[in-house]
Amino acid sequence: MSSTKLRERLKNVHAYAVTPFQRKNLMELDLDGLAGNLRFLIGKGVQVINVGGGTGEIEALTDGELEALARVALDVAGDHALVLPTLPGNLRAAMELAPRYQQMGAKVLLAMPPFIRHQVPPKLDGVWNFYRMVSQATSLPLMPYNTQGWQPDFFARLAEIDRIIGIKDPCVHPHNLFKAMRRLGKRFVWIGNKRHDAGVLQYRYQAGIQGYTAGLVNFVPGYELEMHRAAQREDWDRMAMLQEKVAGLERLREVHGDAALLKAGLDLIGLAGGPVRPPRVDVSEAGRAELARELNGLGTPVCKKRRQRPGFR
């Protein structure tokens, strides 16, 4: 795939898939369930999917599990959706996984940032070297995930690494991102984050983001995909209206946590949610009831029994 075509495909809603675990054995992946969830997303029109990311509970996954998630996702998606497997912030693990993902047929990789005892390194020279070394382990393009509040100057340093094609930014420090976008322009594909409760996604598109990451898309894909289409039409009023509709879901996500809330939502629509791994905590019955009311209000049918899903092979 040409760089130009890949860049265009990245300018979309990036669905961050959860990692389903076996309900009777939390230590085993539910790969059939993952396959069913991904088929649902692709069938609804989702074109970019991440597996094994933060929403996918990467901190609780082994390298072998990350590899298994990527293999299933790439097999299910085929040419219908662009799959971004995740590289962890551990240098050796990232360098070993990158060529394996490439052999599976991945086209681009999400690269988590490295931390020192869960802290941002005091000097970002080491973070830059991390991405430089990972880029040497594969010929695939990389998309770093900025969870470290990078300053605009560091974005400019990342631009020196040819393999980096885009930036995924959670918009925790949006002014830094906006300054970097003005400075670097088309050097990167800029993927931001939403804040539906405050209804600010349209302003981030106006500032220059070209797509955004989404978790609620796992079970209400129509709303998230229509927001991106509205952004392409510059229909800012419609974006505001759609965000107002799903703001309640986002508030529940803030209360219960991303992976837990999204898994509860998948359970409620008959797909594979299931339990989270500790230290995350599953959504309470009261929380599930509140979530069900929100889904009903959005016109999303809630199932009483989990849907039977075919295997992924």
C-alpha positions in Angstrom: 0.0 0.0 0.0 1.4 3.4 -0.9 2.1 6.0 1.8 -0.5 8.3 0.3 -3.2 5.7 0.3 -2.3 4.6 3.9 -2.5 8.2 5.1 -5.9 8.6 3.6 -7.1 5.4 5.2 -5.9 6.6 8.6 -8.0 9.8 8.4 -11.0 8.2 10.0 -12.6 7.0 13.2 -10.1 4.7 15.0 -12.1 2.0 16.9 -10.2 0.9 20.0 -11.4 -2.7 20.5 -11.6 -4.3 24.0 -9.9 -7.6 24.7 -12.5 -10.3 25.6 -11.4 -12.9 28.1 -13.0 -16.3 28.7 -15.8 -15.9 31.2 -14.9 -19.1 33.0 -11.1 -18.5 32.8 -10.0 -14.8 33.1 -6.5 -15.9 32.1 -7.5 -17.0 28.6 -8.4 -14.8 25.6 -11.8 -15.2 24.0 -10.6 -15.1 20.4 -14.0 -16.2 19.0 -15.6 -13.3 20.9 -13.0 -10.9 19.5 -13.7 -12.1 16.0 -17.4 -11.6 16.4 -16.9 -8.1 17.8 -14.7 -7.1 14.9 -17.1 -8.5 12.3 -19.8 -6.4 13.9 -17.7 -3.3 13.7 -16.7 -3.9 10.1 -20.3 -4.7 9.2 -21.3 -1.3 10.5 -18.7 0.5 8.4 -15.7 0.8 10.8 -12.6 1.1 8.7 -9.8 1.5 11.2 -9.4 -0.8 14.3 -6.8 -0.9 17.0 -6.3 -4.1 19.1 -4.3 -4.4 22.3 -4.3 -0.7 23.1 -5.2 1.0 26.4 -8.8 0.2 26.0 -7.7 -3.3 25.2 -6.1 -3.6 28.6 -2.5 -3.7 27.3 -1.1 -3.5 30.8 -2.7 -6.8 31.6 -1.6 -8.6 28.4 1.4 -10.7 27.6 3.4 -10.2 24.4 2.0 -13.6 23.2 -1.5 -12.3 23.8 -0.9 -9.2 21.9 0.4 -11.3 19.0 -2.7 -13.5 19.2 -5.0 -10.5 19.1 -3.3 -9.1 16.1 -3.4 -12.4 14.2 -7.2 -12.8 14.7 -7.9 -9.1 13.9 -5.8 -9.2 10.7 -7.4 -12.4 9.6 -11.0 -11.1 10.2 -10.4 -7.7 8.7 -8.7 -8.7 5.6 -8.9 -5.8 3.2 -12.1 -4.5 4.7 -10.5 -2.6 7.6 -7.1 -1.3 8.5 -5.9 -3.0 11.7 -3.3 -1.3 14.0 -1.7 -3.8 16.3 -0.1 -2.3 19.4 3.6 -2.2 20.4 4.1 -1.9 24.2 6.3 0.6 25.8 8.9 -2.0 26.6 11.7 -1.6 24.1 12.7 -5.3 23.7 9.1 -6.4 23.5 8.3 -3.7 20.9 11.3 -4.6 18.8 10.4 -8.3 18.9 6.7 -7.8 18.1 7.2 -5.3 15.3 8.6 -7.8 12.7 6.1 -10.4 13.8 3.2 -8.1 13.1 4.8 -7.3 9.8 4.9 -11.0 8.9 1.2 -11.3 9.7 0.4 -8.6 7.2 0.0 -5.5 9.3 0.3 -2.2 7.4 0.9 0.3 10.3 1.6 -0.1 14.0 0.4 1.9 17.1 3.4 2.5 19.3 2.9 3.1 23.0 5.4 5.4 24.7 8.0 4.2 27.2 7.8 5.1 30.9 10.2 4.8 33.8 8.4 3.4 36.8 5.1 4.8 35.4 6.7 8.3 35.1 7.5 10.3 32.0 11.3 10.2 31.6 12.7 13.6 32.8 14.6 13.9 29.5 12.7 12.9 26.3 15.9 12.0 24.5 15.3 8.5 25.7 11.8 8.5 24.4 13.1 9.7 21.0 15.7 6.9 21.0 13.0 4.4 21.9 11.0 5.3 18.8 14.2 5.5 16.7 15.2 1.9 17.7 11.7 0.5 17.2 11.6 2.1 13.8 14.7 0.1 12.9 13.1 -3.2 13.8 10.5 -3.0 11.0 9.8 -1.3 7.7 6.2 -0.6 8.7 5.1 2.9 9.5 4.6 3.8 13.1 2.0 5.9 14.9 3.2 6.9 18.4 0.6 7.4 21.1 1.3 10.6 23.1 0.3 9.9 26.7 3.2 11.9 28.0 2.1 15.5 27.3 4.8 16.2 24.7 5.8 19.8 23.9 5.7 21.0 20.2 9.5 20.8 20.0 9.3 17.0 20.7 6.8 16.5 17.9 9.3 18.2 15.6 12.0 15.8 16.8 9.7 12.8 16.1 9.4 14.2 12.5 13.1 13.3 12.0 12.2 9.6 12.2 11.0 8.8 8.7 9.1 5.7 9.7 6.6 7.8 11.8 3.6 8.5 9.7 1.2 9.9 12.3 0.5 10.8 15.9 -2.3 9.6 18.1 -2.9 12.3 20.8 -5.5 12.0 23.6 -5.8 15.8 23.7 -5.1 16.0 27.4 -2.8 18.9 26.5 -4.6 20.1 23.3 -2.7 23.4 23.0 0.6 21.5 22.6 -1.0 19.4 19.8 -2.5 22.4 18.0 0.9 24.2 18.1 2.5 21.0 16.7 0.0 20.8 13.9 0.5 24.4 12.9 4.3 23.8 12.9 4.5 20.5 11.1 1.4 20.6 8.9 1.1 17.6 6.6 4.2 15.8 7.9 1.9 13.6 10.1 -1.6 12.3 10.0 -3.1 13.8 13.2 -5.5 11.6 15.1 -7.0 13.2 18.2 -9.5 12.3 20.8 -13.1 13.4 21.5 -14.8 14.9 24.5 -18.4 14.3 23.8 -19.6 15.4 27.3 -18.2 18.9 26.6 -19.0 18.6 22.9 -15.6 19.9 21.7 -14.9 17.4 18.9 -15.9 19.8 16.1 -13.4 22.4 17.4 -10.6 19.8 17.3 -11.4 19.1 13.7 -11.4 22.8 13.0 -8.0 23.0 14.6 -6.6 20.3 12.3 -7.2 16.7 13.5 -8.1 14.4 10.7 -9.7 11.6 12.6 -10.2 10.5 16.2 -10.1 7.5 18.5 -13.3 6.0 19.8 -14.3 3.5 22.4 -18.1 3.9 22.4 -17.9 2.9 18.7 -17.7 -0.7 20.0 -21.4 -0.8 20.7 -22.9 2.5 19.2 -20.9 2.7 16.0 -23.4 4.7 14.0 -23.1 7.8 16.1 -19.3 7.9 16.1 -19.0 7.3 12.3 -21.6 9.9 11.5 -19.6 12.5 13.6 -16.6 11.9 11.3 -18.8 12.2 8.2 -20.3 15.4 9.6 -16.7 16.7 10.2 -15.8 16.0 6.6 -18.9 18.0 5.5 -18.0 20.7 8.1 -21.4 20.3 9.5 -20.4 21.4 13.0 -24.0 21.8 14.3 -24.7 18.1 13.6 -21.5 17.1 15.4 -22.6 19.1 18.4 -26.1 17.4 18.3 -24.7 13.9 18.0 -22.2 14.5 20.9 -25.0 15.7 23.1 -26.9 12.4 22.5 -24.0 10.2 23.6 -22.7 12.5 26.4 -24.4 10.3 28.9 -22.4 7.3 27.8 -19.2 9.2 28.1 -20.1 10.3 31.6 -20.7 6.6 32.5 -17.3 5.7 31.0 -15.6 8.3 33.2 -17.3 6.7 36.3 -16.6 3.0 35.5 -13.5 3.1 33.3 -13.1 2.6 29.6 -12.6 -1.1 29.3 -15.1 -2.0 31.9 -17.9 0.2 30.6 -17.3 -0.8 27.0 -17.4 -4.5 27.9 -20.6 -4.0 29.7 -22.0 -2.3 26.7 -21.0 -5.2 24.4 -22.6 -7.7 26.8 -25.8 -5.7 26.7 -26.0 -5.8 22.9 -25.2 -9.5 22.7 -21.6 -9.4 21.8 -18.4 -10.5 23.7 -17.7 -8.1 26.6 -17.1 -10.2 29.6 -14.9 -9.4 32.6 -11.9 -7.2 33.0 -8.6 -8.3 34.5 -7.7 -6.8 37.9 -6.8 -4.2 38.9 -9.7 -3.0 36.7 -13.2 -3.7 38.2 -16.3 -4.8 36.4 -19.3 -2.6 36.1 -21.8 -3.2 38.9 -25.4 -4.4 38.3 -26.6 -0.9 39.0 -24.1 0.6 36.5 -25.2 -1.9 33.9 -28.8 -1.0 34.5 -27.9 2.7 34.0 -26.0 1.9 30.8 -29.0 -0.1 29.5 -31.2 2.9 30.0 -28.8 5.1 28.1 -28.7 2.6 25.2 -32.4 2.3 25.1 -32.7 6.1 24.9 -30.4 6.0 21.9 -32.5 3.4 20.2 -30.0 0.6 20.7 -31.7 -2.7 21.5 -30.5 -4.4 24.7 -30.4 -8.2 24.7 -31.4 -10.2 27.8 -29.2 -13.1 26.6 -25.8 -13.1 25.1 -25.9 -13.7 21.3 -24.5 -16.9 20.0 -21.5 -16.2 17.8 -19.8 -18.3 15.2 -16.1 -19.1 15.6 -13.5 -16.9 13.9 -11.9 -19.6 11.7 
